[in-house]
Amino acid sequence: MSDLGSTATVKVTVKLFAAYQDVVGSPELDLELPAGSTAQQVGEYFWTHYPRLDSLKSITHFGVNLDFVPANTPLQSGDEVVLIPPVSGG
Protein backbone atom coordinates (compact mmCIF):
# COMPACT_ATOMS: atom_id res chain seq x y z
CA MET A 1 0.00 0.00 0.00
CA SER A 2 1.40 3.37 -1.02
CA ASP A 3 1.00 6.31 1.33
CA LEU A 4 1.47 8.82 -1.53
CA GLY A 5 3.55 11.01 0.72
CA SER A 6 0.99 10.53 3.53
CA THR A 7 -1.37 13.04 1.93
CA ALA A 8 -4.54 13.31 4.01
CA THR A 9 -7.84 12.77 2.24
CA VAL A 10 -11.57 12.95 2.88
CA LYS A 11 -14.03 10.40 1.54
CA VAL A 12 -17.49 11.66 0.65
CA THR A 13 -20.60 10.25 -0.99
CA VAL A 14 -22.05 12.39 -3.76
CA LYS A 15 -25.77 12.06 -4.51
CA LEU A 16 -26.61 12.91 -8.10
CA PHE A 17 -29.93 14.16 -9.46
CA ALA A 18 -31.41 15.36 -12.75
CA ALA A 19 -28.78 16.17 -15.41
CA TYR A 20 -25.92 15.01 -13.15
CA GLN A 21 -27.44 11.55 -12.77
CA ASP A 22 -28.31 11.38 -16.48
CA VAL A 23 -24.76 12.18 -17.62
CA VAL A 24 -22.87 10.18 -14.98
CA GLY A 25 -25.27 7.25 -15.26
CA SER A 26 -25.49 6.65 -11.53
CA PRO A 27 -27.48 8.13 -8.63
CA GLU A 28 -24.46 8.11 -6.30
CA LEU A 29 -20.68 8.18 -6.43
CA ASP A 30 -18.03 7.89 -3.72
CA LEU A 31 -15.10 10.30 -4.05
CA GLU A 32 -11.80 10.58 -2.24
CA LEU A 33 -10.49 14.15 -2.24
CA PRO A 34 -7.56 15.97 -0.65
CA ALA A 35 -8.15 17.07 2.95
CA GLY A 36 -9.52 20.59 3.05
CA SER A 37 -11.57 20.12 -0.13
CA THR A 38 -14.79 22.09 -0.46
CA ALA A 39 -18.21 21.47 -1.94
CA GLN A 40 -17.08 23.55 -4.93
CA GLN A 41 -14.25 21.10 -5.57
CA VAL A 42 -16.76 18.25 -5.77
CA GLY A 43 -18.50 20.24 -8.48
CA GLU A 44 -15.16 20.85 -10.21
CA TYR A 45 -14.56 17.10 -10.28
CA PHE A 46 -17.78 16.54 -12.20
CA TRP A 47 -17.39 19.56 -14.50
CA THR A 48 -13.89 18.40 -15.43
CA HIS A 49 -14.56 14.68 -15.80
CA TYR A 50 -17.95 15.11 -17.47
CA PRO A 51 -17.64 18.12 -19.81
CA ARG A 52 -21.34 17.95 -20.72
CA LEU A 53 -22.04 19.16 -17.17
CA ASP A 54 -19.83 22.25 -17.44
CA SER A 55 -22.82 24.40 -18.47
CA LEU A 56 -24.30 23.79 -14.99
CA LYS A 57 -21.27 25.22 -13.20
CA SER A 58 -22.64 28.71 -12.59
CA ILE A 59 -26.13 27.57 -11.60
CA THR A 60 -25.46 24.55 -9.35
CA HIS A 61 -26.11 24.82 -5.63
CA PHE A 62 -24.62 22.55 -2.98
CA GLY A 63 -25.91 20.56 -0.07
CA VAL A 64 -23.92 18.79 2.62
CA ASN A 65 -25.60 16.42 5.05
CA LEU A 66 -29.10 17.65 4.10
CA ASP A 67 -28.28 21.37 4.51
CA PHE A 68 -27.85 23.92 1.73
CA VAL A 69 -24.31 25.27 2.01
CA PRO A 70 -22.05 27.84 0.33
CA ALA A 71 -19.66 26.49 -2.30
CA ASN A 72 -16.65 27.13 -0.06
CA THR A 73 -17.91 24.82 2.72
CA PRO A 74 -15.08 22.45 3.77
CA LEU A 75 -15.85 18.75 3.69
CA GLN A 76 -15.15 16.00 6.20
CA SER A 77 -14.92 12.26 5.68
CA GLY A 78 -18.36 10.69 5.71
CA ASP A 79 -20.15 13.78 4.41
CA GLU A 80 -22.97 13.35 1.93
CA VAL A 81 -22.71 15.97 -0.79
CA VAL A 82 -25.52 16.87 -3.18
CA LEU A 83 -25.08 18.85 -6.40
CA ILE A 84 -28.35 20.67 -6.97
CA PRO A 85 -28.99 21.71 -10.55
CA PRO A 86 -31.98 23.83 -11.42
CA VAL A 87 -35.05 21.75 -12.16
CA SER A 88 -38.20 22.66 -13.97
CA GLY A 89 -41.63 21.27 -13.70
CA GLY A 90 -44.79 21.78 -11.81
Wavefront OBJ file of the C-alpha trace (Angstrom):
o trace
v 0.000 0.000 0.000
v 1.403 3.372 -1.025
v 0.996 6.305 1.327
v 1.469 8.825 -1.529
v 3.546 11.009 0.725
v 0.988 10.529 3.528
v -1.366 13.043 1.927
v -4.536 13.308 4.006
v -7.841 12.773 2.239
v -11.568 12.949 2.875
v -14.032 10.396 1.539
v -17.493 11.662 0.648
v -20.601 10.254 -0.989
v -22.054 12.389 -3.756
v -25.770 12.060 -4.506
v -26.608 12.913 -8.104
v -29.933 14.160 -9.459
v -31.408 15.363 -12.751
v -28.775 16.166 -15.406
v -25.923 15.010 -13.146
v -27.442 11.551 -12.769
v -28.306 11.382 -16.485
v -24.760 12.182 -17.622
v -22.873 10.183 -14.983
v -25.266 7.245 -15.260
v -25.493 6.647 -11.530
v -27.480 8.129 -8.625
v -24.464 8.105 -6.298
v -20.679 8.184 -6.435
v -18.030 7.891 -3.722
v -15.100 10.296 -4.054
v -11.796 10.580 -2.243
v -10.494 14.147 -2.243
v -7.562 15.973 -0.648
v -8.155 17.069 2.946
v -9.521 20.593 3.051
v -11.567 20.119 -0.128
v -14.794 22.091 -0.457
v -18.209 21.471 -1.940
v -17.082 23.553 -4.934
v -14.250 21.095 -5.567
v -16.757 18.250 -5.770
v -18.496 20.241 -8.484
v -15.158 20.849 -10.207
v -14.558 17.102 -10.276
v -17.782 16.542 -12.204
v -17.392 19.560 -14.498
v -13.886 18.404 -15.430
v -14.563 14.678 -15.796
v -17.951 15.107 -17.472
v -17.635 18.120 -19.811
v -21.344 17.946 -20.724
v -22.044 19.156 -17.174
v -19.834 22.251 -17.442
v -22.816 24.397 -18.467
v -24.302 23.789 -14.989
v -21.266 25.219 -13.204
v -22.639 28.714 -12.588
v -26.127 27.568 -11.596
v -25.463 24.553 -9.355
v -26.105 24.824 -5.634
v -24.624 22.546 -2.981
v -25.914 20.560 -0.074
v -23.924 18.790 2.616
v -25.604 16.416 5.048
v -29.103 17.653 4.098
v -28.278 21.366 4.508
v -27.852 23.924 1.735
v -24.309 25.271 2.013
v -22.051 27.840 0.334
v -19.664 26.487 -2.299
v -16.650 27.134 -0.056
v -17.907 24.817 2.716
v -15.084 22.453 3.766
v -15.846 18.745 3.691
v -15.150 15.997 6.204
v -14.924 12.260 5.677
v -18.357 10.690 5.708
v -20.152 13.777 4.407
v -22.971 13.347 1.928
v -22.712 15.972 -0.794
v -25.521 16.871 -3.183
v -25.078 18.855 -6.401
v -28.351 20.671 -6.966
v -28.987 21.709 -10.547
v -31.982 23.834 -11.418
v -35.050 21.746 -12.164
v -38.201 22.665 -13.973
v -41.629 21.270 -13.701
v -44.787 21.777 -11.809
l 1 2 3 4 5 6 7 8 9 10 11 12 13 14 15 16 17 18 19 20 21 22 23 24 25 26 27 28 29 30 31 32 33 34 35 36 37 38 39 40 41 42 43 44 45 46 47 48 49 50 51 52 53 54 55 56 57 58 59 60 61 62 63 64 65 66 67 68 69 70 71 72 73 74 75 76 77 78 79 80 81 82 83 84 85 86 87 88 89 90
